[in-house]
């Protein structure tokens, strides 16, 4: 099966699972305002270069404040997914290294915020650098990180507070 077909099949599987969980939890009365905190959606998605894995975020709304993403990696052959990090961790913007052995992402893991990498199966999450957002007038546009062609370096965006004296 081609990588694109596996990708589409996996996304249908993930979307259906989210929809089924949401419908079952909302009961027979339809959607109520109290159900909003249980709604989930698929956020960013990245297919590994070899086409065997899919990194994706599930956008959660179960905490006060803004929605956040949880990062998952799906093995497309088995359609099994593993969460990257713990239940309270957040992550997004997954980006595979050119060889597909490492996944870079931004988020919060434990008490650290910033740029992280993990093995292709989601294990061994390592913090590379703290980040503090962007000073872009259009946040959220464009790519916030990029791998070098040889996969040995990552360029990323992070703003620093200005110092006034």
N, C-alpha and C positions, 0 to 999 in steps of 0.2 A: 504494500500500500504506500502511496506517495506521502511525503512529508506534509503537503498541504491537506490531503484528505485526513491524515491522522490529526492534524491541528484542528480542522473543522469539526471532526468527530469528538475530539476532546472538549472543545468549547461548547458544543451542544450538550455534552454530558455534564459539564460544570454548570452551565446555565440552567439545565433541567433540574439538577440537584438543588440549586439555590431556590428555584421556583417552587419545587415540591416542599422543601422545608418551610418556606414562607407561607404557602397555602395551607399546609397542615397545621401550622401554629396559629393561623388566624381564625380557625374554626369556621362554622357554617354561616356566621353572621356577615361575612364579607370583611373588608378591610376597615379597621377602626384606627383612630389616631394613636392609640396605645400600641398598635402593631408597628408603627414606624421605626421604633428602636430595634425591631427584629429583622427589618429588611436588609438584605445584602445584595451586592451587585459585583460583577466582575470588573476589575479596574484594568491596570496595565497587563500586557501579555508579551512574552518573548519566547520564541522557539529556539532551542539550542541549534548551533551550526550543523550538527549531524542529524537533526530532525528526530532525535529519540526522546527529548525531554521538553516540557513546556513549563516555563516559570510564569506565574500569574498572581495577581493580587485579588483578594476578596475585600471589598469595601464594607466596613462594619459601622454600625450606628448605635451600638449598645452602651456607649458612655456619654456622659454630658460633654458638650462642646462639639467640635468638628468631627466628621467621620474620619476614620483612619483605615489603612490597609494592612492586611496580614498577607505575607508572602508564602506561596505554596509552590512546590515543584511536583509535576506529574510525569511519571514514566509512561510514555504513550503506548508502549507495548502492553503493559499490564493495566493501565488506566488507574494506577494507585497514586495517591498524592500524599506528600509529607509536608507539614508546615515547617518553615524555616524560622527558628527561634521559638520562644515560649508563647503561651496564650495571651500574655499582656504586652508582648512586643509588637511593634508596628514596622512596616517596611513597604517600599514601593519602588517603582522605576527599575525593574530588574534588567540587567544587561549582561549577556553571556560574553565570556572572553572569546577571541577568535578560534581557539581550539576546543571550546565548549567544556573545558574541565573546571572552570571557575565561573561563579555568578556574582556580579557586583550589584549592590543595591544601596539605597539610602533609607534611613529610618532610625528607630530607637530599639536597642537591644539591651535589656537590663537597665543599667544606669548610664549607658553611653548613647549619644546621638551623633549621627554622621554617616560616613561612607563605610560600608562593610563588604566583605567577600565571604563566600561559602563554597564548599566543594559542590560538584555537580548534583549530588544527592541531597544537598541542604545541610550537610554536617559541617562541623568545624567552622562556625561563624567567627570571623576575625574582624576587629575594628581597625580600619586603616587611618582614618582622620576624622576629627570632629568637623561638623559643618554647622553653619548658622543661617542657612537660607541664602537668599540672593538679594542684591540691591537693584535688580532689574526693574525697570518701570512696568514690565509685562511678565510678572512671575508665572512660572508654569508653562512658558512657551519655549520651544526648542529643547534640545537635549542637555541635561545637566551633567552628564559624564560621557566619556568615550574611551575605549581601549585603543592602545597603539596597535598597529598592524601585527606586530610580533607577540602581542599579549603580555608584555613585560611591564607596561606602565598604564596608568589610568589618569586622564585629565578630568578635573571636576570643577564645578562652580561652587564657591562659598564666599559669602560676604564677610567683611570684617567691620566692626564698629569704627566710626571715625573718632579721632582723638582731637578734641578742641582744647585750646589752652588759654 
